[in-house]
Amino acid sequence: MRRKLVPVVALSMACLLAVTAACSPSSRKKRNRSADGSVGTAAKRDDVDTATTRATPTPRRTGDQLTCLELGNTRVGSRKVRYRKYAAPIRLTDGRWSDRDGTTVELQRPCAVGDLDGDGAGDAIGVVVLDGGGTGRFFTLAAWRNVRGEPDYQAQVDLGDRTPVESVSVRDGRATVVYLTRPADGPMAELSIRRTAVYQLRGTTLAELSHTDARVAGVSGDGGSADAPGAGDADSSTRKRKFRSR
């Protein structure tokens, strides 16, 4: 009987000693330090996550529409759509660009904003004129698509030499342009036709859908943008209207 009791008693004493050690102050301190370390690690992770969130750039919002003012400091021409003889796009500054040989490109005042490609964002259509220093002033109707809120040169159409534009508008996805011109056999120095042309943007092309001509009294073709209305009246003359930054 004694031999059986001795192992039992010894086992009981060992269990009691183990429980006592687990409940000792030093053990509690170790567990507390471990818990504190976990909390500290979590806090550090939170700090890192917060810093990472703050460093993430805010996505650029797609603009609902462009503005005519933005065109004064944008590109004319692109790699796909070359503006006249220039292989690379040219950048306007306050509506103007000049080459070393004295050639200038200027944004004219007539401009309109509206959806030209059916994506719901407001695109822009305007007029630029190239002046090589001689008598010629070559007018181009240009369209800029709204790409993530920025103007992107998309298409153009040549309106001719000394053909000042009176107005530009956009409605139902089509651009209407009113400008002064002359018959094919008419003298270059005289403008005798007010043309109203309708264009539609098709990819990288401004396709003319129709135009109507009205005779006007002879107006000097000085190449400036015409004032509207009354630009073609006999007692009025064309005047230059250049882009001005505001």
Secondary structure, DSSP 4 states (H G I P E B T S, - for coil): -HHHHHHHHHHHHHHHHHHHHHTSHHHHHHHHHHHHHHHHHHHHHHHHHHHHHHHSPPPPPPPSB--GGGGGGSEE--SSS--TT-SS-EE-BTTEEE-TTS-EEEEEEEEEEE-SSSSSSBEEEEEEEEE-SSS-EEEEEEEEEEETTEEEEEEEEEEEES--EEEEEEETTEEEEEEEE--TTS-TTEEEEEEEEEEEEETTEEEEEEEEEEEEEEEE---PPPPSSSTTSTT------B----
